[in-house]
Amino acid sequence: MAKIKEIFVSMRNVTPASWVRLIMLIASVIGVAVRLFGADFSAENEEIAKDAAALIVLAVSSAAAYWKNNSFTEAAQAADAILSALKRNK
């Protein structure tokens, strides 16, 4: 139970940008999954363009989510604080 509480405490300190990247990644994965399983929400018949657009959005959001340091754990947030302090003292 203490571990779960620790997780929720560290989640409060996650930056809004990290949450946005996570939400964009989840949304793009869901969008690609919907496209792959054949759901069509429009009357257009440009399947290749739609699939390519969905894959591009997935690739970009995945790259952004993994490129940036999201620091979801308390240990990662502490390491970020130390790194920031070291950069200021340079």
C-alpha positions in Angstrom: 0.0 0.0 0.0 2.9 2.3 0.7 4.3 1.8 -2.8 0.9 2.8 -4.3 0.9 5.9 -2.2 4.4 6.7 -3.2 3.4 6.4 -6.9 0.5 8.8 -6.5 2.7 11.3 -4.6 5.3 11.3 -7.4 2.6 11.7 -10.1 1.7 15.1 -8.6 5.1 16.4 -9.5 5.0 15.4 -13.2 5.1 18.3 -15.5 2.1 19.2 -17.6 4.1 18.7 -20.8 4.8 15.1 -19.8 1.1 14.5 -19.4 0.4 16.1 -22.8 2.9 13.9 -24.5 1.5 10.8 -22.8 -2.1 11.7 -23.8 -1.0 12.4 -27.4 0.8 9.0 -27.5 -2.2 7.2 -26.2 -4.6 9.0 -28.5 -2.5 8.3 -31.6 -2.1 4.6 -30.7 -5.9 4.4 -30.3 -6.3 6.2 -33.6 -4.1 3.9 -35.5 -5.7 0.8 -33.9 -9.1 2.1 -35.0 -7.8 2.6 -38.5 -6.2 -0.8 -38.6 -9.4 -2.5 -37.6 -11.4 -0.9 -40.3 -13.4 1.8 -38.6 -14.2 4.6 -40.9 -15.6 7.9 -39.6 -15.9 9.8 -42.8 -17.5 9.5 -46.2 -14.2 9.9 -48.1 -12.6 6.9 -49.7 -8.9 7.9 -49.5 -7.8 5.0 -47.3 -4.1 5.1 -48.1 -3.8 8.8 -47.2 -5.8 8.3 -44.0 -3.6 5.3 -42.9 -0.4 7.2 -43.8 -1.6 10.3 -41.8 -2.4 8.1 -38.8 1.0 6.4 -38.9 2.8 9.7 -39.2 0.9 11.1 -36.2 1.8 7.9 -34.3 5.4 8.1 -35.2 5.7 11.8 -34.3 4.0 11.5 -31.0 6.0 8.3 -30.1 9.2 10.1 -30.9 8.3 13.1 -28.8 7.2 10.9 -25.9 10.4 8.9 -25.9 12.8 11.7 -26.7 11.8 14.0 -23.8 12.6 13.0 -20.3 9.2 12.6 -18.7 10.3 11.8 -15.1 7.3 10.0 -13.8 9.0 8.5 -10.8 10.2 10.3 -7.6 13.8 9.1 -8.2 13.8 10.5 -11.8 12.4 13.8 -10.5 15.1 14.0 -7.9 17.8 13.3 -10.5 16.3 16.1 -12.7 16.6 18.5 -9.7 20.3 17.5 -9.2 21.0 17.8 -12.9 19.3 21.2 -13.0 21.4 22.4 -10.0 24.6 21.1 -11.6 23.8 23.0 -14.9 23.1 26.2 -12.9 26.5 26.0 -11.1 28.4 25.5 -14.4 
